[in-house]
């Protein structure tokens, strides 16, 4: 992570069908986590992401998880597990 780096604007759906747009998060501290349901190391890091979020949420940290799954059902099952 490098402070001050910018990302391109993008929108992605949430599990509830809403859209998350990075343009609404400008100026915020954002961690983008790319993962997949079939990626064991990705899934193993989830407790650590929760720990980091709990530690820094009061400082404005937002975590955006971006699944690279091509099967929506697997993606949804993974976030519920």
The first five atom37 places (N, CA, C, CB, O) and aatype in JSON, in Angstrom:
{
  "aatype": [20, 20, 20, 20, 20, 20, 20, 20, 20, 20, 20, 20, 20, 20, 20, 20, 20, 20, 20, 20, 20, 20, 20, 20, 20, 20, 20, 20, 20, 20, 20, 20, 20, 20, 20, 20, 20, 20, 20, 20, 20, 20, 20, 20, 20, 20, 20, 20, 20, 20, 20, 20, 20, 20, 20, 20, 20, 20, 20, 20, 20, 20, 20, 20, 20, 20, 20, 20, 20, 20, 20, 20, 20, 20, 20, 20, 20, 20, 20, 20, 20],
  "atom_mask": [
    [1, 1, 1, 1, 1],
    [1, 1, 1, 1, 1],
    [1, 1, 1, 1, 1],
    [1, 1, 1, 1, 1],
    [1, 1, 1, 1, 1],
    [1, 1, 1, 1, 1],
    [1, 1, 1, 1, 1],
    [1, 1, 1, 1, 1],
    [1, 1, 1, 1, 1],
    [1, 1, 1, 1, 1],
    [1, 1, 1, 1, 1],
    [1, 1, 1, 1, 1],
    [1, 1, 1, 1, 1],
    [1, 1, 1, 1, 1],
    [1, 1, 1, 1, 1],
    [1, 1, 1, 1, 1],
    [1, 1, 1, 1, 1],
    [1, 1, 1, 1, 1],
    [1, 1, 1, 1, 1],
    [1, 1, 1, 1, 1],
    [1, 1, 1, 1, 1],
    [1, 1, 1, 1, 1],
    [1, 1, 1, 1, 1],
    [1, 1, 1, 1, 1],
    [1, 1, 1, 1, 1],
    [1, 1, 1, 1, 1],
    [1, 1, 1, 1, 1],
    [1, 1, 1, 1, 1],
    [1, 1, 1, 1, 1],
    [1, 1, 1, 1, 1],
    [1, 1, 1, 1, 1],
    [1, 1, 1, 1, 1],
    [1, 1, 1, 1, 1],
    [1, 1, 1, 1, 1],
    [1, 1, 1, 1, 1],
    [1, 1, 1, 1, 1],
    [1, 1, 1, 1, 1],
    [1, 1, 1, 1, 1],
    [1, 1, 1, 1, 1],
    [1, 1, 1, 1, 1],
    [1, 1, 1, 1, 1],
    [1, 1, 1, 1, 1],
    [1, 1, 1, 1, 1],
    [1, 1, 1, 1, 1],
    [1, 1, 1, 1, 1],
    [1, 1, 1, 1, 1],
    [1, 1, 1, 1, 1],
    [1, 1, 1, 1, 1],
    [1, 1, 1, 1, 1],
    [1, 1, 1, 1, 1],
    [1, 1, 1, 1, 1],
    [1, 1, 1, 1, 1],
    [1, 1, 1, 1, 1],
    [1, 1, 1, 1, 1],
    [1, 1, 1, 1, 1],
    [1, 1, 1, 1, 1],
    [1, 1, 1, 1, 1],
    [1, 1, 1, 1, 1],
    [1, 1, 1, 1, 1],
    [1, 1, 1, 1, 1],
    [1, 1, 1, 1, 1],
    [1, 1, 1, 1, 1],
    [1, 1, 1, 1, 1],
    [1, 1, 1, 1, 1],
    [1, 1, 1, 1, 1],
    [1, 1, 1, 1, 1],
    [1, 1, 1, 1, 1],
    [1, 1, 1, 1, 1],
    [1, 1, 1, 1, 1],
    [1, 1, 1, 1, 1],
    [1, 1, 1, 1, 1],
    [1, 1, 1, 1, 1],
    [1, 1, 1, 1, 1],
    [1, 1, 1, 1, 1],
    [1, 1, 1, 1, 1],
    [1, 1, 1, 1, 1],
    [1, 1, 1, 1, 1],
    [1, 1, 1, 1, 1],
    [1, 1, 1, 1, 1],
    [1, 1, 1, 1, 1],
    [1, 1, 1, 1, 1]
  ],
  "atom_positions": [
    [[0.83, -1.18, 0.0], [0.0, 0.0, 0.0], [0.88, 1.24, 0.0], [-0.95, 0.0, 1.21], [1.88, 1.32, 0.71]],
    [[0.48, 2.18, -0.8], [1.2, 3.44, -0.86], [0.21, 4.57, -0.68], [1.99, 3.58, -2.19], [-0.74, 4.7, -1.45]],
    [[0.42, 5.37, 0.33], [-0.48, 6.47, 0.61], [-0.5, 7.44, -0.56], [-0.06, 7.2, 1.9], [0.54, 7.77, -1.14]],
    [[-1.69, 7.88, -0.89], [-1.84, 8.86, -1.95], [-2.06, 8.27, -3.33], [-0.66, 9.71, -1.98], [-2.42, 9.01, -4.25]],
    [[-1.87, 6.97, -3.5], [-2.16, 6.36, -4.79], [-3.65, 6.45, -5.06], [-1.68, 4.89, -4.82], [-4.46, 6.38, -4.13]],
    [[-4.0, 6.6, -6.3], [-5.41, 6.66, -6.67], [-5.77, 5.43, -7.48], [-5.72, 7.95, -7.45], [-4.91, 4.77, -8.07]],
    [[-7.05, 5.14, -7.51], [-7.55, 4.01, -8.29], [-8.55, 4.55, -9.3], [-8.2, 2.93, -7.37], [-9.11, 5.63, -9.13]],
    [[-8.76, 3.78, -10.34], [-9.77, 4.14, -11.32], [-11.14, 3.96, -10.7], [-9.62, 3.3, -12.61], [-11.34, 3.1, -9.84]],
    [[-12.08, 4.78, -11.15], [-13.46, 4.61, -10.68], [-14.02, 3.3, -11.21], [-14.34, 5.81, -11.12], [-13.85, 2.96, -12.38]],
    [[-14.69, 2.58, -10.33], [-15.42, 1.39, -10.75], [-16.59, 1.17, -9.82], [-14.5, 0.16, -10.78], [-16.62, 1.67, -8.7]],
    [[-17.56, 0.41, -10.3], [-18.73, 0.04, -9.51], [-18.85, -1.47, -9.53], [-20.03, 0.72, -10.05], [-18.64, -2.11, -10.56]],
    [[-19.18, -2.03, -8.38], [-19.39, -3.47, -8.28], [-20.62, -3.74, -7.43], [-18.15, -4.18, -7.69], [-20.93, -2.96, -6.53]],
    [[-21.33, -4.84, -7.71], [-22.51, -5.16, -6.91], [-22.14, -5.77, -5.57], [-23.42, -6.11, -7.68], [-21.14, -6.48, -5.44]],
    [[-22.96, -5.48, -4.57], [-22.83, -6.13, -3.27], [-23.66, -7.4, -3.27], [-23.26, -5.17, -2.11], [-24.37, -7.68, -4.24]],
    [[-23.58, -8.16, -2.2], [-24.39, -9.37, -2.09], [-25.87, -9.05, -2.02], [-23.97, -10.16, -0.86], [-26.7, -9.93, -2.27]],
    [[-26.22, -7.82, -1.67], [-27.63, -7.41, -1.57], [-28.13, -6.76, -2.86], [-27.8, -6.43, -0.4], [-29.29, -6.34, -2.94]],
    [[-27.26, -6.68, -3.88], [-27.66, -6.12, -5.16], [-27.43, -4.62, -5.31], [-29.08, -6.41, -5.39], [-27.72, -4.06, -6.37]],
    [[-26.92, -3.97, -4.28], [-26.59, -2.55, -4.38], [-25.24, -2.4, -5.08], [-26.55, -1.88, -2.97], [-24.5, -3.37, -5.21]],
    [[-24.94, -1.19, -5.53], [-23.64, -0.95, -6.15], [-22.74, -0.17, -5.21], [-23.82, -0.18, -7.47], [-23.18, 0.76, -4.53]],
    [[-21.48, -0.56, -5.17], [-20.45, 0.18, -4.46], [-19.62, 0.87, -5.53], [-19.55, -0.76, -3.52], [-19.07, 0.22, -6.42]],
    [[-19.52, 2.19, -5.44], [-18.76, 2.97, -6.41], [-17.58, 3.62, -5.71], [-19.64, 4.04, -7.1], [-17.74, 4.28, -4.68]],
    [[-16.4, 3.42, -6.26], [-15.21, 3.99, -5.63], [-15.23, 5.51, -5.66], [-13.96, 3.48, -6.32], [-14.58, 6.15, -4.83]],
    [[-15.95, 6.11, -6.6], [-15.98, 7.58, -6.66], [-16.58, 8.18, -5.4], [-16.77, 8.04, -7.89], [-16.32, 9.34, -5.07]],
    [[-17.4, 7.4, -4.69], [-18.0, 7.89, -3.44], [-17.06, 7.72, -2.25], [-19.31, 7.15, -3.16], [-17.37, 8.15, -1.14]],
    [[-15.92, 7.11, -2.49], [-14.96, 6.86, -1.41], [-13.69, 7.69, -1.56], [-14.61, 5.39, -1.37], [-12.7, 7.43, -0.87]],
    [[-13.71, 8.66, -2.44], [-12.51, 9.5, -2.63], [-12.12, 10.17, -1.33], [-12.77, 10.58, -3.72], [-12.96, 10.66, -0.58]],
    [[-10.82, 10.17, -1.07], [-10.31, 10.8, 0.14], [-10.37, 9.9, 1.37], [-11.06, 12.05, 0.42], [-9.93, 10.3, 2.45]],
    [[-10.91, 8.71, 1.21], [-11.02, 7.76, 2.32], [-9.85, 6.79, 2.29], [-12.37, 6.99, 2.26], [-9.18, 6.62, 1.27]],
    [[-9.62, 6.16, 3.42], [-8.62, 5.11, 3.52], [-9.3, 3.81, 3.1], [-8.02, 5.0, 4.98], [-10.2, 3.32, 3.78]],
    [[-8.86, 3.25, 1.97], [-9.53, 2.08, 1.39], [-8.52, 0.94, 1.22], [-10.18, 2.43, 0.04], [-7.41, 1.14, 0.74]],
    [[-8.95, -0.24, 1.63], [-8.18, -1.46, 1.39], [-9.02, -2.3, 0.43], [-7.85, -2.26, 2.73], [-10.16, -2.64, 0.74]],
    [[-8.48, -2.62, -0.73], [-9.2, -3.45, -1.7], [-8.6, -4.84, -1.67], [-9.14, -2.84, -3.14], [-7.41, -5.04, -1.91]],
    [[-9.46, -5.81, -1.36], [-9.04, -7.21, -1.23], [-9.6, -8.01, -2.39], [-9.51, -7.8, 0.13], [-10.82, -8.2, -2.48]],
    [[-8.74, -8.47, -3.29], [-9.17, -9.34, -4.39], [-9.06, -10.78, -3.91], [-8.3, -9.09, -5.68], [-8.02, -11.19, -3.4]],
    [[-10.13, -11.55, -4.08], [-10.19, -12.89, -3.55], [-11.09, -13.76, -4.44], [-10.69, -12.89, -2.09], [-11.71, -13.26, -5.37]],
    [[-11.15, -15.06, -4.13], [-12.05, -15.99, -4.81], [-12.44, -17.1, -3.85], [-11.38, -16.58, -6.09], [-11.7, -17.41, -2.91]],
    [[-13.59, -17.68, -4.08], [-14.1, -18.73, -3.2], [-13.18, -19.95, -3.19], [-15.5, -19.15, -3.62], [-13.09, -20.66, -2.18]],
    [[-12.5, -20.2, -4.3], [-11.63, -21.37, -4.43], [-10.19, -21.1, -3.97], [-11.61, -21.83, -5.87], [-9.35, -22.0, -4.02]],
    [[-9.9, -19.88, -3.53], [-8.54, -19.51, -3.13], [-8.38, -19.68, -1.62], [-8.23, -18.04, -3.55], [-8.78, -18.81, -0.84]],
    [[-7.8, -20.8, -1.21], [-7.64, -21.08, 0.22], [-6.85, -20.0, 0.96], [-6.96, -22.42, 0.42], [-7.27, -19.59, 2.04]],
    [[-5.72, -19.51, 0.42], [-5.0, -18.45, 1.14], [-5.83, -17.17, 1.28], [-3.7, -18.13, 0.41], [-5.75, -16.48, 2.29]],
    [[-6.63, -16.87, 0.26], [-7.5, -15.68, 0.33], [-8.5, -15.83, 1.48], [-8.26, -15.47, -1.0], [-8.7, -14.91, 2.27]],
    [[-9.11, -16.99, 1.56], [-10.13, -17.24, 2.58], [-9.5, -17.26, 3.97], [-10.85, -18.56, 2.31], [-10.12, -16.84, 4.95]],
    [[-8.27, -17.75, 4.05], [-7.58, -17.85, 5.33], [-7.26, -16.47, 5.91], [-6.29, -18.65, 5.17], [-7.16, -16.33, 7.13]],
    [[-7.11, -15.47, 5.06], [-6.78, -14.13, 5.55], [-7.99, -13.37, 6.09], [-6.13, -13.33, 4.45], [-7.82, -12.32, 6.71]],
    [[-9.21, -13.85, 5.87], [-10.41, -13.13, 6.3], [-10.4, -12.73, 7.77], [-11.62, -13.97, 6.03], [-10.73, -11.58, 8.07]],
    [[-10.04, -13.61, 8.7], [-10.01, -13.18, 10.11], [-9.04, -12.02, 10.35], [-9.63, -14.35, 11.0], [-9.28, -11.17, 11.2]],
    [[-7.95, -12.0, 9.6], [-6.98, -10.91, 9.74], [-7.54, -9.59, 9.2], [-5.67, -11.26, 9.01], [-7.3, -8.53, 9.77]],
    [[-8.3, -9.67, 8.11], [-8.94, -8.47, 7.57], [-9.94, -7.9, 8.56], [-9.63, -8.78, 6.23], [-10.03, -6.69, 8.74]],
    [[-10.69, -8.78, 9.19], [-11.66, -8.34, 10.2], [-10.93, -7.66, 11.36], [-12.5, -9.52, 10.72], [-11.38, -6.63, 11.86]],
    [[-9.83, -8.25, 11.77], [-9.04, -7.68, 12.86], [-8.51, -6.28, 12.5], [-7.86, -8.62, 13.2], [-8.57, -5.36, 13.31]],
    [[-7.99, -6.14, 11.29], [-7.49, -4.84, 10.83], [-8.63, -3.83, 10.75], [-6.79, -4.97, 9.45], [-8.48, -2.68, 11.17]],
    [[-9.77, -4.26, 10.22], [-10.92, -3.37, 10.12], [-11.35, -2.89, 11.51], [-12.09, -4.07, 9.41], [-11.57, -1.69, 11.71]],
    [[-11.48, -3.8, 12.44], [-11.89, -3.42, 13.8], [-10.91, -2.44, 14.43], [-12.02, -4.67, 14.68], [-11.31, -1.54, 15.16]],
    [[-9.64, -2.6, 14.14], [-8.62, -1.73, 14.71], [-8.66, -0.32, 14.12], [-7.25, -2.34, 14.5], [-8.41, 0.65, 14.82]],
    [[-8.97, -0.21, 12.81], [-8.85, 1.07, 12.12], [-10.16, 1.67, 11.62], [-7.93, 0.92, 10.98], [-10.14, 2.72, 10.97]],
    [[-11.29, 1.04, 11.88], [-12.55, 1.57, 11.36], [-12.85, 2.96, 11.9], [-13.69, 0.63, 11.71], [-13.45, 3.78, 11.2]],
    [[-12.45, 3.25, 13.12], [-12.69, 4.57, 13.69], [-11.82, 5.65, 13.05], [-12.45, 4.55, 15.19], [-12.05, 6.84, 13.23]],
    [[-10.81, 5.22, 12.3], [-9.96, 6.16, 11.56], [-10.43, 6.28, 10.11], [-8.48, 5.72, 11.6], [-9.78, 6.93, 9.29]],
    [[-11.57, 5.65, 9.81], [-12.17, 5.78, 8.49], [-11.85, 4.68, 7.5], [-11.75, 7.04, 7.91], [-12.19, 4.8, 6.32]],
    [[-11.21, 3.6, 7.94], [-10.87, 2.52, 7.02], [-12.13, 1.87, 6.44], [-10.02, 1.46, 7.74], [-13.08, 1.57, 7.16]],
    [[-12.11, 1.68, 5.13], [-13.14, 0.93, 4.42], [-12.44, -0.23, 3.72], [-13.93, 1.83, 3.4], [-11.37, -0.05, 3.12]],
    [[-13.03, -1.4, 3.78], [-12.49, -2.56, 3.07], [-13.49, -2.96, 2.0], [-12.2, -3.76, 4.05], [-14.67, -3.16, 2.28]],
    [[-13.0, -3.06, 0.78], [-13.83, -3.51, -0.34], [-13.29, -4.86, -0.77], [-13.83, -2.48, -1.53], [-12.13, -4.97, -1.18]],
    [[-14.12, -5.89, -0.68], [-13.74, -7.22, -1.15], [-14.23, -7.4, -2.57], [-14.31, -8.31, -0.22], [-15.41, -7.23, -2.85]],
    [[-13.32, -7.76, -3.46], [-13.66, -7.96, -4.86], [-13.42, -9.42, -5.2], [-12.82, -7.02, -5.8], [-12.28, -9.88, -5.28]],
    [[-14.51, -10.15, -5.41], [-14.4, -11.56, -5.77], [-14.15, -11.68, -7.26], [-15.68, -12.33, -5.36], [-14.78, -11.0, -8.07]],
    [[-13.23, -12.56, -7.62], [-12.99, -12.82, -9.04], [-13.68, -14.11, -9.49], [-11.48, -12.91, -9.31], [-13.4, -14.64, -10.56]],
    [[-14.59, -14.59, -8.65], [-15.39, -15.76, -9.03], [-16.22, -15.45, -10.27], [-16.31, -16.2, -7.87], [-16.7, -14.33, -10.44]],
    [[-16.38, -16.44, -11.13], [-17.25, -16.28, -12.3], [-18.63, -16.85, -12.03], [-16.63, -16.94, -13.53], [-19.56, -16.63, -12.81]],
    [[-18.78, -17.59, -10.95], [-20.06, -18.18, -10.57], [-20.61, -17.42, -9.37], [-19.9, -19.71, -10.25], [-20.05, -17.48, -8.27]],
    [[-21.71, -16.7, -9.58], [-22.28, -15.86, -8.52], [-22.7, -16.69, -7.3], [-23.48, -15.09, -9.06], [-22.52, -16.23, -6.17]],
    [[-23.25, -17.88, -7.5], [-23.68, -18.7, -6.37], [-22.5, -19.08, -5.47], [-24.37, -19.97, -6.87], [-22.64, -19.08, -4.25]],
    [[-21.36, -19.4, -6.07], [-20.17, -19.73, -5.26], [-19.68, -18.51, -4.49], [-19.04, -20.26, -6.17], [-19.28, -18.62, -3.33]],
    [[-19.73, -17.36, -5.13], [-19.33, -16.11, -4.48], [-20.23, -15.82, -3.28], [-19.38, -14.93, -5.49], [-19.74, -15.51, -2.2]],
    [[-21.53, -15.93, -3.49], [-22.47, -15.66, -2.39], [-22.32, -16.67, -1.26], [-23.91, -15.67, -2.92], [-22.37, -16.3, -0.09]],
    [[-22.13, -17.94, -1.61], [-21.94, -18.96, -0.57], [-20.68, -18.67, 0.23], [-21.87, -20.37, -1.2], [-20.67, -18.83, 1.45]],
    [[-19.62, -18.26, -0.44], [-18.35, -18.0, 0.24], [-18.47, -16.87, 1.25], [-17.27, -17.66, -0.78], [-17.86, -16.94, 2.32]],
    [[-19.22, -15.83, 0.95], [-19.31, -14.72, 1.9], [-20.24, -15.04, 3.06], [-19.78, -13.46, 1.2], [-20.19, -14.39, 4.11]],
    [[-21.09, -16.03, 2.88], [-21.98, -16.44, 3.98], [-21.29, -17.41, 4.93], [-23.25, -17.07, 3.43], [-21.64, -17.49, 6.11]],
    [[-20.31, -18.17, 4.41], [-19.6, -19.17, 5.23], [-18.66, -18.54, 6.22], [-18.83, -20.13, 4.35], [-18.0, -19.25, 6.98]]
  ]
}
